[in-house]
Amino acid sequence: MKLFLSFVSALSLATVSFAAAADYHIVAHFNIGGTGGYDYLRVDPVARRLYVAHEKRVEVLDADTGKKVGEIGPATRAHGIALAPELNHGFVTSGVDDLITMFDLKTLATLKQVKSTGSNPDAIEYDPESKKIYVGNHGSGEIVVIDPASGEITGTLALGGKLEGIAFDGRGQGYVIAEDKAAVHVFDTHTLKAKATWAFAPGEGGTGLAVDAANHRLFASCGNNKMVVLDSDSGKFVASAVIGDDPDGLTFDPKNHRIFTSNVDGTLTVIQQDSADKYSVLQNVKTPPTSKTIAFDAKTGNVITCAPQYGPKPARVAGGPAPKAPIIPGSFEAVVVGQ
C-alpha cells in the first residue's frame, strides 16, 4: 500500500508539474522603440534591470515595469552584456570596432574601453568561480579574458571558429560554441588551456549554450531544429529534443529543470528535464517572428525575448539581391513570457 501511495503521489506531482509547465504565454510587452538591429539580453535579478543590446547602445529597463532607466553607449554595434555585481561592474561588447566597454552598474556610466585582441567580440560572460570575464571573438576565434576589477585583458586563448554562446560548470571548466564547426570547445578557466572539442551531432551549427552544473549536463540550441544534450564532463551525447526553426538563444531554469530556446520562426520552445538523461518538449509558445535572443529572470521564473515588427518586403529588382522586409520604426520591444 505504501509503495502504491508513493507511486500515486509521484504521478500526481508529475501531472501537476506538466500542467503548470505547459501554461507559458506572453505576460508583458515592453516597448523600446527606435530602429536598427538587436542582439543579447541580460537580466539582473537582484537590481531588477533588463539590459537589451540594441544597435548602437544597450537599453536598460526596469525588469518589472519595462520603464527605461538609462542606456550604455554609444557602441558601433552592441552585442553582449556581462555583469559582475560584487564589483559593481558590467561589460558590453561592440562588434564592428572590436571594443569592450566597462560600465558602472549603479550609474551606467562608462568607466573604460579596451580593444579586443581579435575581431568581432560577441558573446560575453562572467564566471563567478574563476572571477573573470570571458569574451568570444566571433570573427577570429579567440577567448579573451578580462579582470572584472580593473577592466584589463589578462589573457587570450586561440580556439578557432565562429564563437557563440559561453558557459561554465562552476568547477574550473569553460565551454564556448564554434558555430561553423557544430561543436563546443572546452577549456580550463584556471590555466586558460584548451582541453577538448566536442561535436554536437546530430545537431548542426549551434548558438545558445547553458550548463546544468548539478547533473553535469550541457545544453545547446542547434540550427537543425534540435536542442542537444551532452555530458559536460566527457562530451558524450545524451539526448536531443525537437525545437523551433533557427534558434539563436537558450537558457536554463535550474529550479524547475526547464530549458528554453528562442527561435527565429516566432516560437519559444519549453523543454522539461525529466531526468538527467530524459527530456520532453512541453510547449512551443507563440512569440513575434525573429524573437531570436533570450534571457532568464531568476527571481520571477520568466523568460524574455525581443523583436521589432516588419513591414512588407519590397519588390525584387531583376538581377539584384533578395529584398529584406524593413523594420517598422518605433516597433522594437521586449516580450516577457511567463506562467
Secondary structure, DSSP 8 states (H G I E B T S, - for coil): -HHHHHHHHHHHHHHHHHHHHTT-EEEEEEE----S-EEEEEEETTTTEEEEEETTEEEEEETTT--EEEEE---SSEEEEEEEGGGTEEEEEETTTTEEEEEETTT--EEEEEE-SSS-EEEEEEETTTTEEEEEETTT-EEEEE-TTT--EEEEEE--S-EEEEEE-SSSEEEEEEGGGTEEEEEETTTTEEEEEEE-TT--S---EEEETTTTEEEEEETTTEEEEEETTT--EEEEEE--SSEEEEEEETTTTEEEEEETTTEEEEEEEEETTEEEEEEEEE--TT----EE-TTT--EEEEE--B-------TTS------B-TT--EEEEEE-
